[in-house]
């Protein structure tokens, strides 16, 4: 079952809340399951799985979109992205300035304790680009040493 509430308009004319109740039956549940497994599955193929016509499947999907049960269709791509964690030893008086600068070129920045003072998470399209970013970081004032950990797979 799905509840959807729509509120008052900004012009103040519609002050009552409208509640839409939609019961999802077994066929809708099966269609959603098939879409989760393969969002590119053709309606004709889904129709065979749920014993409906292609038009029936199409209508049910359209209704689930209209009712807000299906919010969006999306894709997941295989990423060739390379990510690494750059550990950085700094001159203590330069750490704050370095952290500020790292926030501009990295995904996230962590202050650490121990041998290294700062860790910067980097993401690039290749190891070569990651190495270039690390070389750039090494040129920043206050950077004394770095160690890079590259995520494999």
C-alpha positions as CSV (number, residue, x, y, z in Angstrom):
1,X,0.0,0.0,0.0
2,X,1.3,3.5,-0.8
3,X,0.1,6.7,0.7
4,X,0.7,10.0,-0.9
5,X,-0.2,13.4,0.5
6,X,-0.4,16.6,-1.4
7,X,-0.5,19.8,0.5
8,X,-2.0,23.3,0.1
9,X,-1.1,25.4,-2.9
10,X,1.0,28.5,-2.4
11,X,-1.9,30.7,-3.3
12,X,-3.9,29.5,-0.2
13,X,-6.9,28.3,-2.2
14,X,-6.4,24.6,-1.5
15,X,-6.1,24.4,2.3
16,X,-7.2,20.7,2.6
17,X,-4.8,17.9,2.4
18,X,-5.6,15.2,-0.1
19,X,-4.7,11.6,0.7
20,X,-4.3,9.2,-2.2
21,X,-4.2,5.5,-1.2
22,X,-3.0,3.0,-3.7
23,X,-2.9,-0.7,-3.1
24,X,-0.2,-2.6,-4.9
25,X,-1.4,-6.0,-5.9
26,X,0.6,-9.1,-6.7
27,X,0.9,-8.3,-10.4
28,X,2.3,-4.8,-9.6
29,X,4.7,-6.4,-7.2
30,X,5.9,-8.8,-9.8
31,X,6.3,-6.0,-12.4
32,X,8.4,-4.0,-9.9
33,X,10.5,-7.0,-9.2
34,X,11.1,-7.6,-12.9
35,X,12.0,-3.9,-13.4
36,X,14.5,-4.0,-10.4
37,X,16.2,-7.1,-12.0
38,X,16.3,-5.6,-15.5
39,X,14.9,-2.1,-16.1
40,X,15.4,-2.6,-19.8
41,X,13.1,-5.6,-20.0
42,X,10.6,-5.1,-22.7
43,X,6.9,-4.8,-21.7
44,X,6.1,-7.8,-24.0
45,X,8.5,-10.0,-22.0
46,X,7.1,-8.7,-18.6
47,X,3.6,-9.4,-19.9
48,X,4.6,-13.1,-20.4
49,X,5.9,-13.3,-16.9
50,X,2.8,-11.8,-15.2
51,X,0.2,-13.2,-17.6
52,X,-1.0,-9.8,-19.0
53,X,-1.0,-8.1,-22.3
54,X,1.8,-5.7,-23.2
55,X,-0.7,-2.9,-23.0
56,X,-1.8,-4.0,-19.6
57,X,1.8,-3.9,-18.3
58,X,2.4,-0.5,-20.0
59,X,-0.8,0.8,-18.3
60,X,0.2,-0.5,-14.9
61,X,3.7,1.0,-15.1
62,X,2.2,4.3,-16.2
63,X,-0.2,4.2,-13.2
64,X,2.6,3.4,-10.8
65,X,4.6,6.4,-12.1
66,X,1.5,8.6,-11.9
67,X,0.9,7.5,-8.3
68,X,4.5,8.0,-7.3
69,X,5.2,4.4,-6.6
70,X,7.9,4.5,-9.3
71,X,9.8,7.7,-8.7
72,X,12.4,7.4,-11.4
73,X,14.3,5.1,-13.7
74,X,18.0,5.1,-13.5
75,X,21.1,3.2,-14.7
76,X,24.2,2.0,-12.9
77,X,27.4,2.1,-15.0
78,X,30.6,0.2,-14.5
79,X,33.1,2.8,-13.4
80,X,36.7,2.9,-14.6
81,X,37.3,5.4,-11.8
82,X,40.5,5.2,-9.8
83,X,40.4,6.2,-6.2
84,X,43.2,6.7,-3.8
85,X,44.0,8.0,-0.3
86,X,46.9,10.4,-0.1
87,X,48.5,10.5,3.3
88,X,50.3,13.8,3.8
89,X,53.0,14.9,6.4
90,X,52.9,18.6,6.9
91,X,54.7,21.4,8.6
92,X,52.5,22.1,11.6
93,X,52.1,25.8,10.9
94,X,50.8,25.0,7.3
95,X,48.3,22.2,8.1
96,X,45.2,24.4,8.2
97,X,46.0,26.2,5.0
98,X,46.8,22.8,3.3
99,X,43.5,21.3,4.5
100,X,41.6,24.3,2.9
101,X,43.4,23.8,-0.4
102,X,42.9,20.1,-0.4
103,X,39.2,20.5,0.0
104,X,39.2,22.2,-3.4
105,X,40.9,19.3,-5.3
106,X,39.7,16.1,-3.4
107,X,36.6,14.2,-2.6
108,X,37.1,14.5,1.1
109,X,39.8,15.5,3.6
110,X,40.6,13.9,7.0
111,X,42.8,15.1,9.8
112,X,44.8,12.2,11.2
113,X,47.2,11.5,14.0
114,X,50.4,9.6,13.9
115,X,53.1,9.7,11.2
116,X,50.9,11.6,8.7
117,X,48.8,14.7,9.5
118,X,46.2,14.8,6.8
119,X,44.6,12.3,4.4
120,X,42.9,13.3,1.1
121,X,40.6,11.0,-0.8
122,X,41.1,11.4,-4.5
123,X,39.1,10.1,-7.5
124,X,40.3,10.3,-11.1
125,X,39.8,8.5,-14.4
126,X,43.2,6.8,-14.4
127,X,46.3,6.1,-12.3
128,X,48.2,8.6,-14.4
129,X,45.8,11.4,-13.5
130,X,45.9,10.3,-9.8
131,X,49.7,10.5,-9.9
132,X,49.5,14.0,-11.4
133,X,47.2,15.1,-8.6
134,X,49.6,13.7,-6.0
135,X,52.5,15.5,-7.7
136,X,50.5,18.7,-7.5
137,X,49.8,18.2,-3.8
138,X,53.5,17.5,-3.2
139,X,54.2,21.0,-4.6
140,X,51.9,22.7,-2.1
141,X,53.7,24.8,0.6
142,X,54.1,22.9,3.9
143,X,53.9,19.4,2.4
144,X,56.9,17.4,3.7
145,X,56.0,13.9,2.5
146,X,53.2,11.8,1.0
147,X,52.2,8.2,0.7
148,X,49.4,7.1,-1.7
149,X,47.2,4.1,-1.2
150,X,45.4,3.2,-4.5
151,X,42.2,1.1,-4.2
152,X,42.4,-2.0,-6.3
153,X,39.0,-3.0,-7.9
